[in-house]
Amino acid sequence: MKLTGMLTATALLVATSGPALSAETLKILTWTGYAPKVLVEKFEKQTGIKVEPTYSNNEEMIAKLRATRGSGFDLIQPSQDRISSVQEKYKIYQPIDYSKIESGQIITSMLDAVKKNTLVKGKSYAVPFCYGTSGLVVNTKKAPYARDYDALLNPAYSGRISYRLKRPTLIAMAFAKGDDPFEKYSDINAYADLMNGVGSDLMAGKGLVKNYYANGDALLELMRSGEVNVAMAWDNGGWKLHEENPDIDFIAPKSGALGWIDTFAIPAKAKNVDGAYKWINFMMKAENAAYFTNQEKYGTASKGALEHLDAKIRANFSRSFSEADIDNINWYPPVPAKLESIEGKILDKVKASN
């Protein structure tokens, strides 16, 4: 009887303790490189939560959540300009409870921008993670006074200018004119007037341009050879050139670099919401965010990460961005559909002009 009782008790203990001993899981839908193995293992050791990352992109993230009506994952990382319009249509995210975010470790201007740009019916849906920018890449020896996008129209650099004939150039030139194109997104006519003015400026300055480069590699070669001294391009490209030639560097324009932010957002039917908040706060700790930047070379919204970066990478950010430059970045908001056709027509006119 005693043996039977002991066996029964043991069986009950195993049956009841099984689920309690099973590991908690956090399912993340993210970009390649955004959940580094070292940090995953560190988080799992600290929290006991098993992390299961699935790698994707903006379009696939949205498609997966639409198909499941916001279930299947606990945390995803879309770009901030791909959230509010999607949420309005499909309701696949849940509002962020910012009281659960350790906001003291996040750069305030970036958090404020993401809150604003993901606002739907009075609630915001994301937390900033990492970012990249475009601005000026300049041979500072040959073009020492190129400090804003209007340098792309400066006769002093005639024949040594290059940029892409794409919408970011229109946006950048609008900011250089002292206007804010993003504030005009809600007024189609005002936006069209502003962009037509920018188009006229680009047509008038077309003779100054060496060429409209097609991709980053093409621009790098133009800068290396000295054929181009002033260009609109990305921060990482400028830093790569600086490593080869200290005279060339990325410069944050006076009217503000243009920036994208990838975020943390929580799906509407996430099962492990508490785990999602733990991961967000973990990733935004300075030393963890710095590890990510050292690996992927993207800046993060972590306020103290700069101090933990590898020396060369820290030097890049320190040279190109003061704290004021960071706060002055113009973050891309969601683009209303009608604006793309306006921009397309203007770009076509510039391309066809003599």
N, C-alpha and C positions, 0 to 999 in steps of 0.2 A: 504493500500500500504506500509506504513511504517513497519507494523508488518510482512508482507510477505517479505519485503526487509531484515529485521533483521533476520528472519528465514533462508533466503537464505544465508546471509552472515555467519551466525553461522554454517550452514551445510558445507559451503565451508571451513571455518576455521578448522572444525573437520576433514574433508576429507584430507586437505592438511597438517595438523599438525600431523595426526596419525603416519605416518612412521617416522617422525623426532623425535617423542617422544618414539618410540620403542627402547628397550635396544639393544646396540651393543653386539654381542656374540663372544666369543673366544672358539673354540672347540679344546680340548687338548686330544691327545691319549697318555697315559702314564702308568706308573707302579702304583700299589696300594701303597698308602702312599706318592706319589710324589707331590700330590696337596692337602695338608691338608686343612680341612674345615675352620680352623681359618684363614689361609692365603688366601684362596679363598674369604672369606667374606671381609677380609681387602682390597684385591685388587679391588673387586667390589665396595666397598665404596669409594676408592681413585680415581678410573678411570671411574666408571659408566659402565664398561664392564662386562657382565654376563659370567661367566666361566662355561663351560660344559665339565667336565672330563669324559673320557671313559678309563677304566682300561684294560691293556693288557700285552703282553710280546713281546720280539724281533720278534719271528716268526709271531705272529698275526699282529703286526704293519706292517711288510713288506707285508704280504699277503693282508691286507686291502688296503694299498696304491697301490699295484700292481693291484688289482681288479678295483680300481677307477682311475688309472693312476695319482695318486698323488693328488686326491681331497677328500673332505669330512671332512678334519681336517685342523686346522690352525697351529698346533704345535704338534710335537711328540717327544718322548724321547728314542730313540734307544741307545744301547751301541755303543761306537765309532768304535769298530772293525766290526760293521755290517752296515756300511754306504757306504764306497767307492766302494766296489765290487757290492753292490746293485745299487748304482747310475750309475755305468758304464753300467750295463745290462738294467736297467728299467727306469732310469731318473725320479725317483719319488720325488726327492728333488730339492730345489732351493738353489743356493749359498747364504751363509750368507753375509750380508752387515755389516762388522765389524765396520764401522763408526757409526752404530746405537747401538752398544754394549758398555755399560759402562765398558770398559776393565780394568779401574783402580781398580775396586772392585773384579777382578778375579786374582787368582794366575797365574803368567806369565808362569811358566813351564807347567802348565796343559793346558792353552790356546794354547801355542805353540805346545804341543803334539797332541792335538785334531785337530788343523789346519793341521799338518803334516799327521796325520793318516786318515784324511777325504779328502785329496787332490785328485781331479779328474780334469785333463786337466787344471791345473793352478788355480783352484778355490777350496775353502774349504767349507764344508757343515755343520758344527756343532759348538756348544759352550759347554764347559764342565759344568756339573751340580754337580753330586755326584760321589763318588768313594769308593772302598774298596780295601784292600791289603792282600796279603799272604806274610809270611816271616818266622821268627823263633818264636816258643813258647818254652820258656826255664825255667827250674827251676834254677834260677841264683845262688842259694846256692850250688846245686850239680854240676852245669856246668857253672862256672863263666866266662869262656873264650870263650863260644860259641857266636860268633858275626857274623858269615857268614855261608852260606849253607854248606861249607866244614866241618862244625862241624858234619854233618850227616855221614861223613866218618871218623871221628876221633876215633881211638881205645880207647882213654881215656873214651869214653862214651859207650863202647861196651855193648850191651844188653839193653841199655836204650834209643835207638833211634827209631823213627817211622816217616813215611811219607807215602803219597799216591803214588801208582805206576801209576801216571798219567803224562800227558805232562807238567804241571807246574813244576814238579820236574826236568824234563829234562832241561827245560828252566832255572830254578834257578841254577842248577849245572853248566850249561854253563857259566852263568854270574860269578859264583864263580871261574871258571877257568881263568877269565880275558878276556873272549870273549863276543861278543854281538850277540846272535843268531838272534835277530830281523834284524840286518843289513845283515844277510846272507839269508833272506827270498827270495831274488831275484836270488840267486845262489843255485840251488838244490843240486849240487854235494858238494859244500862247506858246506852246512847245514847238509847234510848226514854225511860227515866226522866228523864234530863237534859233532853231536849227537851220532855217533858210539863210539867216545871217551868217551862221558858222560856215555853211556851204559856200556862200559868196566869198568869205575870207580865204577858204582853202583853194577856191578856183583862182583868186587873185594871186595867191602865193604858190601856185603850181609850178611855175618856172624855177622856183628855188629848190625844188625837191630832186634829189638824186634819183630816187625811185620809191615806189610803194612796196615794201618788202612783203613777201608772202608767208614766211615762217621765221621762227627764232634763229635757226641755224644760218639762214641767209643774212640776217642782220648781224650776227656775230662776225661773219666773214667780212662784211662791209666795214665794221668798226675796226677789226684787226688790221685790215689793209690800209686804213686811213681814208677810204673813199667817203665815209660818213663820220661826222663829228658830233652830231646832235640827232637824237632819235627818241621816239616814244616807245618804251618797251618795258619789260617786266624786271622786277628787282633781282631775281636770281640770275638773269642774263647779264645784268650790269655787274653783279658781284663776281661772276665767272670771268668776265673780261678784266676786272680790276686785279684779279689774281695773276693774270698774264701781263697786264700793263697798268701800273699804278695811276697813270694819267686818266684812265677811263673808270667811270664809276656810275652807280645808280644814284640819282638825286630825287628826293621828294619835292615836287614842285610847290612853289609858294601858295598856289591856289588849291593845293591838296592832291596827294596821290589818289588814284582810283583803286578801291579795294573790294575783294570778295571775302566773305566769311563762310566757313563751314561750321555747322552748329551741332548741338545735341538737342534732339526732340524726342518726346515720349509718345508712342502710338496710343491711340484711343483705348485699345483693349489690352494694353500691356499687363502681364501677370506679376512681374517683379518690379514694381514701381520704386520701392525702397532701394532695391539693388541698383536701379538706374541712377538715382540721385547719388548713391555712394560712388558709383563709377565716375560721374561728372565731377564731383568734388575731388576725387582721387586724381583724375587726369589733369585738373587745373592746379594742383599743388606744384609749386615752382620747380622742384627737382624733377618731377615726372613730366611736366610740360617741356622742360629743357631737354630731357632725354629724347622726346619726340622730335623737337626741332633739330637736335644734333643729327638725328637719323634722316629726317625727311626734308630739312632745310626750310620749312614753312614756319613763320612766326606764330605764336599762340596768344590768346587773350589773357594768359597768366601774368599777373602783375609783377611777380618777382623772378620770372624765368631767366631773364637776361643775365643775371649774376651767375647762373649755373651752366651757361652755354660754353662750348668749346671756344677757345680764345679767338680763332679765326672767324667763326660764325658770329660770335659776340661783336667783333670788330665791324663786321658788315652792317649789322643793325645799328650799332652806335654811330658809325659814320653817316649813314643815310637818314636816320630818324632820330630827331630829338623827341622828347616827350610831347612837345607842342605839335610836331609833325605827325605823330601817332594820333593825337586827338583831332588833327585836321584832315585825316583820311576821309574821302567821300565814298561811303559804302554803297554798293549797288543795291537799290530796292527792287521789288518785283516790277517787271516791265509790262505796262498795259499793252494788249495785243495791237491796238491801232497805231502805236508809236513806231513799231518796227517797219511798217510800210512807208511811213513818212521818212524815216532815216534811210531806208533802202533807195528811195527815189532821189534823195539828196546825194547819196554816195555815187549813184549812177551818173548824175549830172557832173559831179566833180571828175569822175573817171573819164567821161566823154569830152570834157572841156579842153580847149587848146591853151 
